[in-house]
């Protein structure tokens, strides 16, 4: 079992995560080559890769898996200064 990752407890449908096949119970290990250890890492990666397709590495049922996921572009309202 991995020593890091972000546990997914819910996935909205439809969403980029559900389209990519991410499921509740998955453990997100990395986005692109960015190691995910905390919620902050996850949020920063989503912000950094906004509007692009990236590989998502995750752990499910004792196996590491890899999917390509389109990260949605951040809405303008989310870009507060």
PDB file of N, CA, C and O in Angstrom:
ATOM      1  N   UNK A   1       0.851  -1.188   0.000  1.00  0.00           N
ATOM      2  CA  UNK A   1       0.000   0.000   0.000  1.00  0.00           C
ATOM      3  C   UNK A   1       0.896   1.250   0.000  1.00  0.00           C
ATOM      4  O   UNK A   1       1.913   1.277   0.693  1.00  0.00           O
ATOM      5  N   UNK A   2       0.528   2.279  -0.767  1.00  0.00           N
ATOM      6  CA  UNK A   2       1.341   3.499  -0.847  1.00  0.00           C
ATOM      7  C   UNK A   2       1.461   4.226   0.493  1.00  0.00           C
ATOM      8  O   UNK A   2       0.586   4.117   1.352  1.00  0.00           O
ATOM      9  N   UNK A   3       2.548   4.961   0.655  1.00  0.00           N
ATOM     10  CA  UNK A   3       2.774   5.721   1.885  1.00  0.00           C
ATOM     11  C   UNK A   3       2.280   7.163   1.789  1.00  0.00           C
ATOM     12  O   UNK A   3       2.488   7.952   2.710  1.00  0.00           O
ATOM     13  N   UNK A   4       1.629   7.509   0.680  1.00  0.00           N
ATOM     14  CA  UNK A   4       1.094   8.864   0.506  1.00  0.00           C
ATOM     15  C   UNK A   4      -0.131   8.797  -0.402  1.00  0.00           C
ATOM     16  O   UNK A   4      -0.443   7.750  -0.970  1.00  0.00           O
ATOM     17  N   UNK A   5      -0.809   9.916  -0.527  1.00  0.00           N
ATOM     18  CA  UNK A   5      -1.953   9.995  -1.422  1.00  0.00           C
ATOM     19  C   UNK A   5      -3.121  10.701  -0.756  1.00  0.00           C
ATOM     20  O   UNK A   5      -3.135  10.920   0.455  1.00  0.00           O
ATOM     21  N   UNK A   6      -4.094  11.050  -1.575  1.00  0.00           N
ATOM     22  CA  UNK A   6      -5.293  11.732  -1.111  1.00  0.00           C
ATOM     23  C   UNK A   6      -6.475  10.792  -1.312  1.00  0.00           C
ATOM     24  O   UNK A   6      -6.771  10.394  -2.439  1.00  0.00           O
ATOM     25  N   UNK A   7      -7.151  10.438  -0.223  1.00  0.00           N
ATOM     26  CA  UNK A   7      -8.298   9.537  -0.269  1.00  0.00           C
ATOM     27  C   UNK A   7      -9.496  10.260  -0.871  1.00  0.00           C
ATOM     28  O   UNK A   7      -9.826  11.370  -0.454  1.00  0.00           O
ATOM     29  N   UNK A   8     -10.147   9.638  -1.846  1.00  0.00           N
ATOM     30  CA  UNK A   8     -11.335  10.200  -2.495  1.00  0.00           C
ATOM     31  C   UNK A   8     -12.566   9.588  -1.835  1.00  0.00           C
ATOM     32  O   UNK A   8     -12.794   8.381  -1.916  1.00  0.00           O
ATOM     33  N   UNK A   9     -13.359  10.441  -1.179  1.00  0.00           N
ATOM     34  CA  UNK A   9     -14.545   9.905  -0.500  1.00  0.00           C
ATOM     35  C   UNK A   9     -15.824  10.107  -1.309  1.00  0.00           C
ATOM     36  O   UNK A   9     -16.845   9.488  -1.008  1.00  0.00           O
ATOM     37  N   UNK A  10     -15.783  10.976  -2.343  1.00  0.00           N
ATOM     38  CA  UNK A  10     -16.968  11.207  -3.162  1.00  0.00           C
ATOM     39  C   UNK A  10     -16.531  11.697  -4.537  1.00  0.00           C
ATOM     40  O   UNK A  10     -15.515  12.380  -4.666  1.00  0.00           O
ATOM     41  N   UNK A  11     -17.293  11.350  -5.551  1.00  0.00           N
ATOM     42  CA  UNK A  11     -17.048  11.801  -6.920  1.00  0.00           C
ATOM     43  C   UNK A  11     -18.376  12.261  -7.495  1.00  0.00           C
ATOM     44  O   UNK A  11     -19.347  11.504  -7.520  1.00  0.00           O
ATOM     45  N   UNK A  12     -18.416  13.493  -7.954  1.00  0.00           N
ATOM     46  CA  UNK A  12     -19.638  14.021  -8.563  1.00  0.00           C
ATOM     47  C   UNK A  12     -19.777  13.493  -9.979  1.00  0.00           C
ATOM     48  O   UNK A  12     -18.783  13.273 -10.670  1.00  0.00           O
ATOM     49  N   UNK A  13     -21.017  13.291 -10.406  1.00  0.00           N
ATOM     50  CA  UNK A  13     -21.294  12.804 -11.752  1.00  0.00           C
ATOM     51  C   UNK A  13     -22.330  13.716 -12.387  1.00  0.00           C
ATOM     52  O   UNK A  13     -23.423  13.852 -11.836  1.00  0.00           O
ATOM     53  N   UNK A  14     -22.046  14.333 -13.495  1.00  0.00           N
ATOM     54  CA  UNK A  14     -20.832  14.219 -14.295  1.00  0.00           C
ATOM     55  C   UNK A  14     -19.734  15.154 -13.776  1.00  0.00           C
ATOM     56  O   UNK A  14     -20.013  16.231 -13.250  1.00  0.00           O
ATOM     57  N   UNK A  15     -18.506  14.724 -13.931  1.00  0.00           N
ATOM     58  CA  UNK A  15     -17.336  15.530 -13.588  1.00  0.00           C
ATOM     59  C   UNK A  15     -16.138  14.951 -14.334  1.00  0.00           C
ATOM     60  O   UNK A  15     -16.199  13.813 -14.801  1.00  0.00           O
ATOM     61  N   UNK A  16     -15.050  15.710 -14.455  1.00  0.00           N
ATOM     62  CA  UNK A  16     -13.847  15.153 -15.088  1.00  0.00           C
ATOM     63  C   UNK A  16     -13.353  13.903 -14.354  1.00  0.00           C
ATOM     64  O   UNK A  16     -12.870  12.964 -14.988  1.00  0.00           O
ATOM     65  N   UNK A  17     -13.469  13.888 -13.031  1.00  0.00           N
ATOM     66  CA  UNK A  17     -13.028  12.712 -12.268  1.00  0.00           C
ATOM     67  C   UNK A  17     -13.862  11.486 -12.624  1.00  0.00           C
ATOM     68  O   UNK A  17     -13.309  10.408 -12.840  1.00  0.00           O
ATOM     69  N   UNK A  18     -15.193  11.637 -12.687  1.00  0.00           N
ATOM     70  CA  UNK A  18     -16.037  10.487 -13.022  1.00  0.00           C
ATOM     71  C   UNK A  18     -15.801  10.037 -14.458  1.00  0.00           C
ATOM     72  O   UNK A  18     -15.802   8.839 -14.743  1.00  0.00           O
ATOM     73  N   UNK A  19     -15.597  10.993 -15.363  1.00  0.00           N
ATOM     74  CA  UNK A  19     -15.305  10.660 -16.761  1.00  0.00           C
ATOM     75  C   UNK A  19     -14.004   9.876 -16.881  1.00  0.00           C
ATOM     76  O   UNK A  19     -13.896   8.961 -17.698  1.00  0.00           O
ATOM     77  N   UNK A  20     -13.012  10.238 -16.062  1.00  0.00           N
ATOM     78  CA  UNK A  20     -11.720   9.538 -16.080  1.00  0.00           C
ATOM     79  C   UNK A  20     -11.769   8.195 -15.363  1.00  0.00           C
ATOM     80  O   UNK A  20     -10.818   7.417 -15.439  1.00  0.00           O
ATOM     81  N   UNK A  21     -12.870   7.915 -14.666  1.00  0.00           N
ATOM     82  CA  UNK A  21     -13.002   6.635 -13.985  1.00  0.00           C
ATOM     83  C   UNK A  21     -12.556   6.647 -12.536  1.00  0.00           C
ATOM     84  O   UNK A  21     -12.433   5.584 -11.928  1.00  0.00           O
ATOM     85  N   UNK A  22     -12.309   7.822 -11.962  1.00  0.00           N
ATOM     86  CA  UNK A  22     -11.964   7.920 -10.548  1.00  0.00           C
ATOM     87  C   UNK A  22     -13.206   7.557  -9.732  1.00  0.00           C
ATOM     88  O   UNK A  22     -14.313   7.986 -10.056  1.00  0.00           O
ATOM     89  N   UNK A  23     -13.019   6.774  -8.682  1.00  0.00           N
ATOM     90  CA  UNK A  23     -14.144   6.299  -7.870  1.00  0.00           C
ATOM     91  C   UNK A  23     -13.912   6.595  -6.389  1.00  0.00           C
ATOM     92  O   UNK A  23     -12.769   6.730  -5.952  1.00  0.00           O
ATOM     93  N   UNK A  24     -15.002   6.696  -5.615  1.00  0.00           N
ATOM     94  CA  UNK A  24     -14.841   6.812  -4.169  1.00  0.00           C
ATOM     95  C   UNK A  24     -14.010   5.630  -3.658  1.00  0.00           C
ATOM     96  O   UNK A  24     -14.200   4.490  -4.081  1.00  0.00           O
ATOM     97  N   UNK A  25     -13.092   5.930  -2.746  1.00  0.00           N
ATOM     98  CA  UNK A  25     -12.197   4.897  -2.215  1.00  0.00           C
ATOM     99  C   UNK A  25     -10.836   4.888  -2.867  1.00  0.00           C
ATOM    100  O   UNK A  25      -9.898   4.292  -2.338  1.00  0.00           O
ATOM    101  N   UNK A  26     -10.711   5.548  -4.028  1.00  0.00           N
ATOM    102  CA  UNK A  26      -9.401   5.635  -4.685  1.00  0.00           C
ATOM    103  C   UNK A  26      -8.471   6.521  -3.868  1.00  0.00           C
ATOM    104  O   UNK A  26      -8.924   7.383  -3.114  1.00  0.00           O
ATOM    105  N   UNK A  27      -7.185   6.308  -4.021  1.00  0.00           N
ATOM    106  CA  UNK A  27      -6.159   7.108  -3.379  1.00  0.00           C
ATOM    107  C   UNK A  27      -5.348   7.769  -4.487  1.00  0.00           C
ATOM    108  O   UNK A  27      -4.596   7.093  -5.190  1.00  0.00           O
ATOM    109  N   UNK A  28      -5.492   9.095  -4.653  1.00  0.00           N
ATOM    110  CA  UNK A  28      -4.756   9.819  -5.696  1.00  0.00           C
ATOM    111  C   UNK A  28      -3.303   9.939  -5.258  1.00  0.00           C
ATOM    112  O   UNK A  28      -3.015  10.496  -4.199  1.00  0.00           O
ATOM    113  N   UNK A  29      -2.384   9.416  -6.072  1.00  0.00           N
ATOM    114  CA  UNK A  29      -0.959   9.413  -5.743  1.00  0.00           C
ATOM    115  C   UNK A  29      -0.210  10.567  -6.393  1.00  0.00           C
ATOM    116  O   UNK A  29       0.667  11.173  -5.778  1.00  0.00           O
ATOM    117  N   UNK A  30      -0.565  10.869  -7.653  1.00  0.00           N
ATOM    118  CA  UNK A  30       0.106  11.966  -8.350  1.00  0.00           C
ATOM    119  C   UNK A  30      -0.755  12.495  -9.478  1.00  0.00           C
ATOM    120  O   UNK A  30      -1.596  11.789 -10.036  1.00  0.00           O
ATOM    121  N   UNK A  31      -0.523  13.752  -9.795  1.00  0.00           N
ATOM    122  CA  UNK A  31      -1.133  14.412 -10.951  1.00  0.00           C
ATOM    123  C   UNK A  31       0.037  14.913 -11.779  1.00  0.00           C
ATOM    124  O   UNK A  31       0.850  15.705 -11.305  1.00  0.00           O
ATOM    125  N   UNK A  32       0.118  14.444 -13.025  1.00  0.00           N
ATOM    126  CA  UNK A  32       1.311  14.596 -13.835  1.00  0.00           C
ATOM    127  C   UNK A  32       2.424  13.951 -13.017  1.00  0.00           C
ATOM    128  O   UNK A  32       2.258  12.805 -12.599  1.00  0.00           O
ATOM    129  N   UNK A  33       3.520  14.602 -12.769  1.00  0.00           N
ATOM    130  CA  UNK A  33       4.553  14.001 -11.916  1.00  0.00           C
ATOM    131  C   UNK A  33       4.583  14.652 -10.545  1.00  0.00           C
ATOM    132  O   UNK A  33       5.570  14.534  -9.819  1.00  0.00           O
ATOM    133  N   UNK A  34       3.492  15.348 -10.182  1.00  0.00           N
ATOM    134  CA  UNK A  34       3.409  16.021  -8.893  1.00  0.00           C
ATOM    135  C   UNK A  34       2.843  15.061  -7.849  1.00  0.00           C
ATOM    136  O   UNK A  34       1.688  14.647  -7.940  1.00  0.00           O
ATOM    137  N   UNK A  35       3.659  14.712  -6.864  1.00  0.00           N
ATOM    138  CA  UNK A  35       3.251  13.809  -5.788  1.00  0.00           C
ATOM    139  C   UNK A  35       2.162  14.479  -4.950  1.00  0.00           C
ATOM    140  O   UNK A  35       2.305  15.636  -4.554  1.00  0.00           O
ATOM    141  N   UNK A  36       1.086  13.761  -4.683  1.00  0.00           N
ATOM    142  CA  UNK A  36      -0.024  14.283  -3.889  1.00  0.00           C
ATOM    143  C   UNK A  36       0.042  13.664  -2.490  1.00  0.00           C
ATOM    144  O   UNK A  36      -0.107  12.455  -2.314  1.00  0.00           O
ATOM    145  N   UNK A  37       0.273  14.540  -1.498  1.00  0.00           N
ATOM    146  CA  UNK A  37       0.372  14.102  -0.117  1.00  0.00           C
ATOM    147  C   UNK A  37      -0.757  14.691   0.722  1.00  0.00           C
ATOM    148  O   UNK A  37      -1.139  14.123   1.746  1.00  0.00           O
ATOM    149  N   UNK A  38      -1.290  15.836   0.285  1.00  0.00           N
ATOM    150  CA  UNK A  38      -2.313  16.536   1.073  1.00  0.00           C
ATOM    151  C   UNK A  38      -3.347  17.175   0.157  1.00  0.00           C
ATOM    152  O   UNK A  38      -3.190  17.197  -1.064  1.00  0.00           O
ATOM    153  N   UNK A  39      -4.404  17.693   0.767  1.00  0.00           N
ATOM    154  CA  UNK A  39      -5.441  18.419   0.022  1.00  0.00           C
ATOM    155  C   UNK A  39      -4.822  19.638  -0.659  1.00  0.00           C
ATOM    156  O   UNK A  39      -5.192  19.972  -1.785  1.00  0.00           O
ATOM    157  N   UNK A  40      -3.888  20.300   0.013  1.00  0.00           N
ATOM    158  CA  UNK A  40      -3.228  21.477  -0.570  1.00  0.00           C
ATOM    159  C   UNK A  40      -2.467  21.087  -1.835  1.00  0.00           C
ATOM    160  O   UNK A  40      -2.537  21.802  -2.835  1.00  0.00           O
ATOM    161  N   UNK A  41      -1.746  19.976  -1.812  1.00  0.00           N
ATOM    162  CA  UNK A  41      -1.039  19.502  -3.010  1.00  0.00           C
ATOM    163  C   UNK A  41      -2.027  19.277  -4.154  1.00  0.00           C
ATOM    164  O   UNK A  41      -1.769  19.661  -5.295  1.00  0.00           O
ATOM    165  N   UNK A  42      -3.155  18.653  -3.836  1.00  0.00           N
ATOM    166  CA  UNK A  42      -4.182  18.350  -4.829  1.00  0.00           C
ATOM    167  C   UNK A  42      -4.738  19.636  -5.435  1.00  0.00           C
ATOM    168  O   UNK A  42      -4.841  19.756  -6.656  1.00  0.00           O
ATOM    169  N   UNK A  43      -5.095  20.597  -4.581  1.00  0.00           N
ATOM    170  CA  UNK A  43      -5.651  21.865  -5.062  1.00  0.00           C
ATOM    171  C   UNK A  43      -4.638  22.632  -5.901  1.00  0.00           C
ATOM    172  O   UNK A  43      -4.996  23.199  -6.933  1.00  0.00           O
ATOM    173  N   UNK A  44      -3.380  22.657  -5.475  1.00  0.00           N
ATOM    174  CA  UNK A  44      -2.346  23.353  -6.239  1.00  0.00           C
ATOM    175  C   UNK A  44      -2.136  22.704  -7.602  1.00  0.00           C
ATOM    176  O   UNK A  44      -1.961  23.399  -8.602  1.00  0.00           O
ATOM    177  N   UNK A  45      -2.152  21.380  -7.644  1.00  0.00           N
ATOM    178  CA  UNK A  45      -1.985  20.679  -8.926  1.00  0.00           C
ATOM    179  C   UNK A  45      -3.147  20.977  -9.860  1.00  0.00           C
ATOM    180  O   UNK A  45      -2.937  21.205 -11.051  1.00  0.00           O
ATOM    181  N   UNK A  46      -4.385  20.980  -9.333  1.00  0.00           N
ATOM    182  CA  UNK A  46      -5.545  21.299 -10.172  1.00  0.00           C
ATOM    183  C   UNK A  46      -5.440  22.721 -10.719  1.00  0.00           C
ATOM    184  O   UNK A  46      -5.773  22.974 -11.877  1.00  0.00           O
ATOM    185  N   UNK A  47      -4.981  23.636  -9.890  1.00  0.00           N
ATOM    186  CA  UNK A  47      -4.804  25.028 -10.323  1.00  0.00           C
ATOM    187  C   UNK A  47      -3.708  25.120 -11.391  1.00  0.00           C
ATOM    188  O   UNK A  47      -3.901  25.758 -12.426  1.00  0.00           O
ATOM    189  N   UNK A  48      -2.572  24.490 -11.140  1.00  0.00           N
ATOM    190  CA  UNK A  48      -1.427  24.559 -12.054  1.00  0.00           C
ATOM    191  C   UNK A  48      -1.736  23.941 -13.417  1.00  0.00           C
ATOM    192  O   UNK A  48      -1.340  24.484 -14.448  1.00  0.00           O
ATOM    193  N   UNK A  49      -2.441  22.810 -13.426  1.00  0.00           N
ATOM    194  CA  UNK A  49      -2.724  22.093 -14.677  1.00  0.00           C
ATOM    195  C   UNK A  49      -4.092  22.431 -15.267  1.00  0.00           C
ATOM    196  O   UNK A  49      -4.571  21.732 -16.160  1.00  0.00           O
ATOM    197  N   UNK A  50      -4.720  23.497 -14.776  1.00  0.00           N
ATOM    198  CA  UNK A  50      -6.038  23.930 -15.248  1.00  0.00           C
ATOM    199  C   UNK A  50      -6.086  24.011 -16.771  1.00  0.00           C
ATOM    200  O   UNK A  50      -5.230  24.643 -17.391  1.00  0.00           O
ATOM    201  N   UNK A  51      -7.085  23.373 -17.369  1.00  0.00           N
ATOM    202  CA  UNK A  51      -7.289  23.425 -18.812  1.00  0.00           C
ATOM    203  C   UNK A  51      -6.436  22.462 -19.618  1.00  0.00           C
ATOM    204  O   UNK A  51      -6.403  22.561 -20.845  1.00  0.00           O
ATOM    205  N   UNK A  52      -5.739  21.526 -18.964  1.00  0.00           N
ATOM    206  CA  UNK A  52      -4.874  20.585 -19.697  1.00  0.00           C
ATOM    207  C   UNK A  52      -5.253  19.139 -19.391  1.00  0.00           C
ATOM    208  O   UNK A  52      -5.987  18.858 -18.444  1.00  0.00           O
ATOM    209  N   UNK A  53      -4.736  18.232 -20.212  1.00  0.00           N
ATOM    210  CA  UNK A  53      -4.883  16.793 -19.961  1.00  0.00           C
ATOM    211  C   UNK A  53      -3.611  16.321 -19.278  1.00  0.00           C
ATOM    212  O   UNK A  53      -2.504  16.621 -19.726  1.00  0.00           O
ATOM    213  N   UNK A  54      -3.779  15.580 -18.191  1.00  0.00           N
ATOM    214  CA  UNK A  54      -2.625  15.103 -17.433  1.00  0.00           C
ATOM    215  C   UNK A  54      -2.832  13.657 -16.990  1.00  0.00           C
ATOM    216  O   UNK A  54      -3.967  13.205 -16.840  1.00  0.00           O
ATOM    217  N   UNK A  55      -1.737  12.937 -16.782  1.00  0.00           N
ATOM    218  CA  UNK A  55      -1.859  11.599 -16.217  1.00  0.00           C
ATOM    219  C   UNK A  55      -2.112  11.684 -14.713  1.00  0.00           C
ATOM    220  O   UNK A  55      -1.456  12.443 -14.000  1.00  0.00           O
ATOM    221  N   UNK A  56      -3.066  10.898 -14.251  1.00  0.00           N
ATOM    222  CA  UNK A  56      -3.406  10.799 -12.832  1.00  0.00           C
ATOM    223  C   UNK A  56      -3.055   9.377 -12.400  1.00  0.00           C
ATOM    224  O   UNK A  56      -3.581   8.410 -12.950  1.00  0.00           O
ATOM    225  N   UNK A  57      -2.175   9.254 -11.422  1.00  0.00           N
ATOM    226  CA  UNK A  57      -1.813   7.945 -10.885  1.00  0.00           C
ATOM    227  C   UNK A  57      -2.576   7.769  -9.574  1.00  0.00           C
ATOM    228  O   UNK A  57      -2.564   8.647  -8.712  1.00  0.00           O
ATOM    229  N   UNK A  58      -3.244   6.613  -9.439  1.00  0.00           N
ATOM    230  CA  UNK A  58      -4.029   6.357  -8.236  1.00  0.00           C
ATOM    231  C   UNK A  58      -3.971   4.887  -7.859  1.00  0.00           C
ATOM    232  O   UNK A  58      -3.550   4.043  -8.649  1.00  0.00           O
ATOM    233  N   UNK A  59      -4.400   4.599  -6.642  1.00  0.00           N
ATOM    234  CA  UNK A  59      -4.351   3.256  -6.080  1.00  0.00           C
ATOM    235  C   UNK A  59      -5.776   2.788  -5.809  1.00  0.00           C
ATOM    236  O   UNK A  59      -6.567   3.492  -5.182  1.00  0.00           O
ATOM    237  N   UNK A  60      -6.092   1.573  -6.299  1.00  0.00           N
ATOM    238  CA  UNK A  60      -7.427   0.992  -6.088  1.00  0.00           C
ATOM    239  C   UNK A  60      -7.303  -0.528  -6.016  1.00  0.00           C
ATOM    240  O   UNK A  60      -6.621  -1.146  -6.833  1.00  0.00           O
ATOM    241  N   UNK A  61      -7.961  -1.112  -5.043  1.00  0.00           N
ATOM    242  CA  UNK A  61      -8.028  -2.576  -4.918  1.00  0.00           C
ATOM    243  C   UNK A  61      -6.652  -3.239  -4.979  1.00  0.00           C
ATOM    244  O   UNK A  61      -6.476  -4.274  -5.622  1.00  0.00           O
ATOM    245  N   UNK A  62      -5.675  -2.620  -4.294  1.00  0.00           N
ATOM    246  CA  UNK A  62      -4.349  -3.229  -4.238  1.00  0.00           C
ATOM    247  C   UNK A  62      -3.485  -3.015  -5.454  1.00  0.00           C
ATOM    248  O   UNK A  62      -2.396  -3.583  -5.546  1.00  0.00           O
ATOM    249  N   UNK A  63      -3.956  -2.188  -6.416  1.00  0.00           N
ATOM    250  CA  UNK A  63      -3.197  -1.956  -7.643  1.00  0.00           C
ATOM    251  C   UNK A  63      -3.033  -0.470  -7.918  1.00  0.00           C
ATOM    252  O   UNK A  63      -3.936   0.329  -7.668  1.00  0.00           O
ATOM    253  N   UNK A  64      -1.860  -0.113  -8.438  1.00  0.00           N
ATOM    254  CA  UNK A  64      -1.644   1.244  -8.903  1.00  0.00           C
ATOM    255  C   UNK A  64      -2.166   1.342 -10.333  1.00  0.00           C
ATOM    256  O   UNK A  64      -1.917   0.459 -11.154  1.00  0.00           O
ATOM    257  N   UNK A  65      -2.894   2.425 -10.625  1.00  0.00           N
ATOM    258  CA  UNK A  65      -3.489   2.607 -11.941  1.00  0.00           C
ATOM    259  C   UNK A  65      -3.126   3.982 -12.486  1.00  0.00           C
ATOM    260  O   UNK A  65      -2.745   4.877 -11.732  1.00  0.00           O
ATOM    261  N   UNK A  66      -3.247   4.142 -13.792  1.00  0.00           N
ATOM    262  CA  UNK A  66      -2.946   5.402 -14.448  1.00  0.00           C
ATOM    263  C   UNK A  66      -4.047   5.714 -15.449  1.00  0.00           C
ATOM    264  O   UNK A  66      -4.415   4.868 -16.264  1.00  0.00           O
ATOM    265  N   UNK A  67      -4.569   6.929 -15.386  1.00  0.00           N
ATOM    266  CA  UNK A  67      -5.592   7.404 -16.328  1.00  0.00           C
ATOM    267  C   UNK A  67      -5.190   8.798 -16.789  1.00  0.00           C
ATOM    268  O   UNK A  67      -4.506   9.526 -16.069  1.00  0.00           O
ATOM    269  N   UNK A  68      -5.612   9.161 -17.977  1.00  0.00           N
ATOM    270  CA  UNK A  68      -5.429  10.527 -18.474  1.00  0.00           C
ATOM    271  C   UNK A  68      -6.715  11.280 -18.191  1.00  0.00           C
ATOM    272  O   UNK A  68      -7.805  10.811 -18.518  1.00  0.00           O
ATOM    273  N   UNK A  69      -6.582  12.459 -17.578  1.00  0.00           N
ATOM    274  CA  UNK A  69      -7.754  13.227 -17.176  1.00  0.00           C
ATOM    275  C   UNK A  69      -7.639  14.662 -17.653  1.00  0.00           C
ATOM    276  O   UNK A  69      -6.577  15.277 -17.555  1.00  0.00           O
ATOM    277  N   UNK A  70      -8.736  15.187 -18.167  1.00  0.00           N
ATOM    278  CA  UNK A  70      -8.829  16.598 -18.542  1.00  0.00           C
ATOM    279  C   UNK A  70      -9.129  17.406 -17.285  1.00  0.00           C
ATOM    280  O   UNK A  70     -10.171  17.210 -16.659  1.00  0.00           O
ATOM    281  N   UNK A  71      -8.233  18.307 -16.912  1.00  0.00           N
ATOM    282  CA  UNK A  71      -8.471  19.181 -15.769  1.00  0.00           C
ATOM    283  C   UNK A  71      -9.272  20.376 -16.275  1.00  0.00           C
ATOM    284  O   UNK A  71      -8.840  21.074 -17.193  1.00  0.00           O
ATOM    285  N   UNK A  72     -10.431  20.610 -15.680  1.00  0.00           N
ATOM    286  CA  UNK A  72     -11.276  21.721 -16.128  1.00  0.00           C
ATOM    287  C   UNK A  72     -10.561  23.055 -15.935  1.00  0.00           C
ATOM    288  O   UNK A  72      -9.773  23.239 -15.007  1.00  0.00           O
ATOM    289  N   UNK A  73     -10.862  23.966 -16.836  1.00  0.00           N
ATOM    290  CA  UNK A  73     -10.325  25.314 -16.712  1.00  0.00           C
ATOM    291  C   UNK A  73     -10.986  26.003 -15.516  1.00  0.00           C
ATOM    292  O   UNK A  73     -12.195  25.899 -15.313  1.00  0.00           O
ATOM    293  N   UNK A  74     -10.177  26.699 -14.741  1.00  0.00           N
ATOM    294  CA  UNK A  74     -10.691  27.420 -13.573  1.00  0.00           C
ATOM    295  C   UNK A  74     -11.611  28.520 -14.000  1.00  0.00           C
ATOM    296  O   UNK A  74     -11.256  29.294 -14.890  1.00  0.00           O
ATOM    297  N   UNK A  75     -12.804  28.632 -13.398  1.00  0.00           N
ATOM    298  CA  UNK A  75     -13.703  29.735 -13.726  1.00  0.00           C
ATOM    299  C   UNK A  75     -13.103  31.064 -13.258  1.00  0.00           C
ATOM    300  O   UNK A  75     -12.374  31.105 -12.267  1.00  0.00           O
ATOM    301  N   UNK A  76     -13.407  32.134 -13.965  1.00  0.00           N
ATOM    302  CA  UNK A  76     -12.866  33.455 -13.647  1.00  0.00           C
ATOM    303  C   UNK A  76     -13.169  33.845 -12.202  1.00  0.00           C
ATOM    304  O   UNK A  76     -12.340  34.476 -11.546  1.00  0.00           O
ATOM    305  N   UNK A  77     -14.341  33.476 -11.704  1.00  0.00           N
ATOM    306  CA  UNK A  77     -14.730  33.836 -10.334  1.00  0.00           C
ATOM    307  C   UNK A  77     -13.802  33.193  -9.298  1.00  0.00           C
ATOM    308  O   UNK A  77     -13.735  33.668  -8.164  1.00  0.00           O
ATOM    309  N   UNK A  78     -13.096  32.139  -9.658  1.00  0.00           N
ATOM    310  CA  UNK A  78     -12.200  31.472  -8.722  1.00  0.00           C
ATOM    311  C   UNK A  78     -10.836  32.153  -8.649  1.00  0.00           C
ATOM    312  O   UNK A  78     -10.033  31.835  -7.772  1.00  0.00           O
ATOM    313  N   UNK A  79     -10.572  33.072  -9.551  1.00  0.00           N
ATOM    314  CA  UNK A  79      -9.275  33.744  -9.604  1.00  0.00           C
ATOM    315  C   UNK A  79      -9.301  35.048  -8.830  1.00  0.00           C
ATOM    316  O   UNK A  79      -9.105  36.122  -9.399  1.00  0.00           O
ATOM    317  N   UNK A  80      -9.543  34.952  -7.542  1.00  0.00           N
ATOM    318  CA  UNK A  80      -9.575  36.151  -6.684  1.00  0.00           C
ATOM    319  C   UNK A  80      -8.160  36.546  -6.310  1.00  0.00           C
ATOM    320  O   UNK A  80      -7.269  35.704  -6.192  1.00  0.00           O
ATOM    321  N   UNK A  81      -7.975  37.827  -6.128  1.00  0.00           N
ATOM    322  CA  UNK A  81      -6.651  38.315  -5.725  1.00  0.00           C
ATOM    323  C   UNK A  81      -6.634  38.655  -4.272  1.00  0.00           C
ATOM    324  O   UNK A  81      -5.605  39.082  -3.749  1.00  0.00           O
TER     325      UNK A  81
END
